[in-house]
Amino acid sequence: MVEKTFPKTKVWTTTTPYFEIRNIHFYVNKCGFKIVKLSNLSDKFNDIEELEWFFDFEKIMNN
């Protein structure tokens, strides 16, 4: 529904915690995203020293 609402979007991106296995399955197997990076909060925000890991996803649209 979101993709139909914004048909001119070329690339969709999202992020989810690595321990959320159901989210990973949903984005990859149901929505067609690809995992493009494994990162942690300190990669995204320089002032955070936590090591909470996340997967970054990307979906390139065939417009």
CYANA upper distance limits for C-alpha pairs under 8 A (distance plus 0.5 A):
  1 MET  CA      5 THR  CA      6.73
  2 VAL  CA      6 PHE  CA      6.85
  3 GLU  CA      7 PRO  CA      6.28
  3 GLU  CA      9 THR  CA      8.18
  7 PRO  CA     63 ASN  CA      8.39
  8 LYS  CA     63 ASN  CA      8.00
  9 THR  CA     61 MET  CA      7.81
 10 LYS  CA     60 ILE  CA      6.51
 10 LYS  CA     61 MET  CA      5.71
 10 LYS  CA     62 ASN  CA      8.13
 10 LYS  CA     63 ASN  CA      7.73
 11 VAL  CA     58 GLU  CA      7.34
 11 VAL  CA     59 LYS  CA      6.12
 11 VAL  CA     60 ILE  CA      5.03
 11 VAL  CA     61 MET  CA      6.43
 12 TRP  CA     58 GLU  CA      6.16
 12 TRP  CA     59 LYS  CA      5.57
 12 TRP  CA     60 ILE  CA      7.00
 12 TRP  CA     61 MET  CA      8.27
 13 THR  CA     56 ASP  CA      7.79
 13 THR  CA     57 PHE  CA      6.01
 13 THR  CA     58 GLU  CA      5.00
 13 THR  CA     59 LYS  CA      6.92
 14 THR  CA     56 ASP  CA      6.47
 14 THR  CA     57 PHE  CA      5.77
 14 THR  CA     58 GLU  CA      7.19
 15 THR  CA     54 PHE  CA      7.01
 15 THR  CA     55 PHE  CA      6.13
 15 THR  CA     56 ASP  CA      4.99
 15 THR  CA     57 PHE  CA      6.47
 16 THR  CA     20 GLU  CA      7.55
 16 THR  CA     23 ASN  CA      7.44
 16 THR  CA     24 ILE  CA      7.86
 16 THR  CA     54 PHE  CA      5.99
 16 THR  CA     55 PHE  CA      6.03
 16 THR  CA     56 ASP  CA      7.30
 17 PRO  CA     52 GLU  CA      8.18
 17 PRO  CA     53 TRP  CA      6.52
 17 PRO  CA     54 PHE  CA      4.71
 17 PRO  CA     55 PHE  CA      6.67
 18 TYR  CA     24 ILE  CA      8.22
 18 TYR  CA     53 TRP  CA      6.24
 18 TYR  CA     54 PHE  CA      5.38
 18 TYR  CA     55 PHE  CA      6.26
 20 GLU  CA     24 ILE  CA      7.01
 21 ILE  CA     25 HIS  CA      6.71
 22 ARG  CA     26 PHE  CA      6.58
 23 ASN  CA     27 TYR  CA      6.65
 24 ILE  CA     28 VAL  CA      6.55
 25 HIS  CA     29 ASN  CA      5.95
 25 HIS  CA     30 LYS  CA      7.66
 26 PHE  CA     30 LYS  CA      5.49
 26 PHE  CA     31 CYS  CA      6.91
 27 TYR  CA     31 CYS  CA      5.40
 27 TYR  CA     32 GLY  CA      6.83
 27 TYR  CA     33 PHE  CA      5.94
 27 TYR  CA     34 LYS  CA      8.35
 27 TYR  CA     57 PHE  CA      8.27
 28 VAL  CA     32 GLY  CA      5.63
 28 VAL  CA     33 PHE  CA      5.25
 28 VAL  CA     34 LYS  CA      6.37
 28 VAL  CA     35 ILE  CA      8.04
 29 ASN  CA     33 PHE  CA      8.17
 32 GLY  CA     59 LYS  CA      7.07
 33 PHE  CA     57 PHE  CA      6.35
 33 PHE  CA     58 GLU  CA      5.79
 33 PHE  CA     59 LYS  CA      5.08
 34 LYS  CA     57 PHE  CA      5.88
 34 LYS  CA     58 GLU  CA      5.90
 34 LYS  CA     59 LYS  CA      6.81
 35 ILE  CA     55 PHE  CA      7.03
 35 ILE  CA     56 ASP  CA      6.38
 35 ILE  CA     57 PHE  CA      5.00
 35 ILE  CA     58 GLU  CA      7.03
 36 VAL  CA     55 PHE  CA      8.06
 36 VAL  CA     56 ASP  CA      6.23
 36 VAL  CA     57 PHE  CA      6.04
 36 VAL  CA     58 GLU  CA      6.99
 37 LYS  CA     55 PHE  CA      6.32
 37 LYS  CA     56 ASP  CA      5.59
 37 LYS  CA     57 PHE  CA      7.72
 38 LEU  CA     53 TRP  CA      7.42
 38 LEU  CA     54 PHE  CA      6.23
 38 LEU  CA     55 PHE  CA      5.18
 38 LEU  CA     56 ASP  CA      6.80
 39 SER  CA     43 ASP  CA      6.73
 39 SER  CA     44 LYS  CA      8.33
 39 SER  CA     53 TRP  CA      6.12
 39 SER  CA     54 PHE  CA      5.80
 39 SER  CA     55 PHE  CA      6.89
 39 SER  CA     56 ASP  CA      7.93
 40 ASN  CA     44 LYS  CA      7.46
 40 ASN  CA     50 GLU  CA      8.19
 40 ASN  CA     51 LEU  CA      6.10
 40 ASN  CA     52 GLU  CA      5.75
 40 ASN  CA     53 TRP  CA      4.77
 40 ASN  CA     54 PHE  CA      6.22
 41 LEU  CA     45 PHE  CA      6.45
 41 LEU  CA     48 ILE  CA      7.06
 41 LEU  CA     49 GLU  CA      8.00
 41 LEU  CA     50 GLU  CA      6.88
 41 LEU  CA     51 LEU  CA      6.86
 41 LEU  CA     52 GLU  CA      6.40
 41 LEU  CA     53 TRP  CA      7.34
 41 LEU  CA     54 PHE  CA      8.23
 42 SER  CA     46 ASN  CA      6.02
 42 SER  CA     47 ASP  CA      7.56
 42 SER  CA     48 ILE  CA      5.61
 42 SER  CA     49 GLU  CA      5.95
 42 SER  CA     50 GLU  CA      6.81
 42 SER  CA     51 LEU  CA      7.33
